[in-house]
Structure formats: C-alpha cells, structure tokens
Amino acid sequence: MHSICEKMEKPIVLLAVESSCDDTSAAVVEDGILRSNVIASQKVHEEFGGVVPELASRAHQQNIWPVVDTALKRAGVEAKDLSAVAFTRGPGLLGSLLVGTSFCKGLALSLGIPLIDVNHLQGHVMAHFVEDGTGLPHPSFPFLCLLVSGGNSQIVRVNAYNDMQILGQTIDDAAGEAFDKCAKVLGLPYPGGPWIDKLAKLGDATKYPFAKPNIAGYDYSFSGLKTSFLYTLRDMLKEHGVETIDALAERVPNLREDMCASLQATVVDILMRKLKKAAQDLHITQVAVAGGVSANSALRQAFIDYGKKYHWQVYIPPFSFTTDNAAMIAQAGYFKFLDHDFCAIDEVPFAKTTI
Ligand code: KG4
C-alpha cells in the first residue's frame, strides 16, 4: 500500500464511479479539476415504463469496464496513476450499487490505493463545485439546496462540503417520481419528466387546477397531486364516454399539453413555496438546485424569478450535471480525500438513507 504522504507529493488523481440507478458513469478529477466524465445510459428500461432493477444490474456489469476505460483514456491517465477510487455507496438500487462498489473495491485493492465512499445525494449537491473549466460559480456556505430527483425531494442546508442537514423532505413520492408516474398515465415514454417539460411548453398551466398538499414545516408530499391528476383524467374519460387516453385526446384539444403544463406548474409551485419559507426563516440567500428534476425548464425559470424577487443568489447546475453522473461523485470524493476520509474495504452499499 502506498502511503498517503507519498501520494500527496504527486497530483491527486481520483477515479469515481456512479452506478446507483440506470446510468453507469465514471469520471476522473486531477487536483480537483474534472478531466473526464463518461456516462452510459440504459435504454433497456424504456419499454417497461420504469427501471427494472435486475436489468439495470446486468447493464452496469456490461458497461462498467468500457466506461471506466474511456474515462481514464479521455483524462490521459492510467490506472497506476490513480491516488484513490471513489464510488457511490447509496442510496439507490442495491443490485446496481453492488456492481460499482465491487468494481471499485477490486480496483483499489489491486492498486493498493484508498477507497472513498460517497453518498449519492451529497454528490448531487457537490455538482455545484465541479471544476469543469467553464467557470461554474460555486455557492458559499451556508447555502440551501433544493435536491430533487427521481427518488428524493429535499431541502438541504449545506454548512460545509462535509456537513449537510436535511430541513425537509418528501413524506411520500419524490417530485421526479410524480412526473414519471403522471407521464406514464398519459402514455408518455419513460422517464416522463423530460416529456412533461417538453409538452408543458405547448400547454395552458392554468387549465387544470390540481390539489396542493398542506404539510407542516419544510416537508413535501406529492401523492395527493398524483391522485388529483389521475382523478381529473378519470372524470374526463367518464364525461366523454371513452376508455383510453388516446380516445380522450381526440375529443379534448391539447389534452396532454394542458395536463403537463398544469402538473408542472403545480409541482414547481409546491417546491418553491417551501424553499422560500426555509430561506426566509433561516435568513439564507444563497440558494441552489440539484438532481435530475433541476433540468426542468419551469423550475429553472422559477429559480431565476425567485432570485430576482427575493434577492437570492441562485445556483443552477449545467444540464450535464443535473442527472446522475460521476463528476459529482468525483468532486465529493476529492473533498473526502483531502480530509483523509477513506472507507474500509468491507463497506457495503445501502439502498435507503438520506444525507
Ligand atoms: O437525479 P436523477 O437522474 O436520478 C435519481 O437519482 O433519481 O433524476 C431522474 C429524475 C426522473 O424522475 C426524471 O423524470 C427527472 O429526473 N427529470 C426531469 C427532467 N429531466 C429529468 N423532470 C422534469 N423535467 C425535466 N426536464
């Protein structure tokens, strides 16, 4: 095993692997600068309308070596140059996580270098600190981060790179999950979030007033909205005497577009109101958004609008760092490396946890 001191004299070169769901990704950072970020998305789930865990694990197994190999080559480094290996330990699909975890353990063990475990959610927040050469502005501490993905919706107070506190989170569905499930009902492909975003641009956001939750504190709930969406469609099917969404769409002009626009506006309003409350209560004006749903155009616009209205400094990640990627894991791993915060070789992945 190389000593840490010996490694510190050379550039710190870190390989990171992300495999928590259906994207296999590998990235290399050198002295905190992103050198490569390779992502292989899995198309195999599209026909099932959601991620099939067993298929995801198998696809990760097929993709992991080519993705890592490409990331190393693009960064111009060889395995022997690595100072440490970072991996997403959770939360996520256990079978998927096992592939990345096992691969990284094997690599670290064979090279005699430290292993670093990264919490996937903390990784999303750390996307704001990736140094990709584009001059991405970094929030200063403390800041609030709205973390919205397919599996989580949280308001996080970020005190430092390694100190995050959840102020509120969904008590049922995540925002992305609500988008994906409602999109499925409308007969849109998986993942539905980007389709909702696309169709919403052509729709009337005031056409269908959906139920909004009334939850205390900074927590979220999206299951009532999902039911409201479903019941609106059910009532319209009954009213028009048809059984399928396609038949309904022939009778109700702009049905999908208006439903998407109304749903999107409701989700964004729910998310932003709680975030505003947290920012006001805590007197924090640095506000960031992260996670797959931060790719949503209405949410991004709401951040800009709230920023202007409430004098927030807002941080919206580039599209490439919104959905799952290893660049954010590499960045989080780099900060842990600087803290000498390594993990044991027998560390196991976890499916559920928060920050
Ligand atoms: O962060 P992510 O890639 O994976 C998880 O860790 O969950 O987030 C995926 C989620 C999916 O629910 C997807 O529908 C949603 O992000 N998403 C969007 C958009 N792009 C991705 N939701 C709304 N609008 C988008 N443009």
Boltz pocket constraint, residues with backbone or C-beta under 6 A from the ligand:
constraints:
  - pocket:
      binder: B
      contacts: [[A, 21], [A, 148], [A, 149], [A, 150], [A, 151], [A, 152], [A, 175], [A, 176], [A, 177], [A, 179], [A, 180], [A, 191], [A, 192], [A, 193], [A, 194], [A, 196], [A, 197], [A, 291], [A, 292], [A, 293], [A, 294], [A, 295], [A, 296], [A, 297], [A, 322], [A, 323], [A, 324]]
      max_distance: 6.0
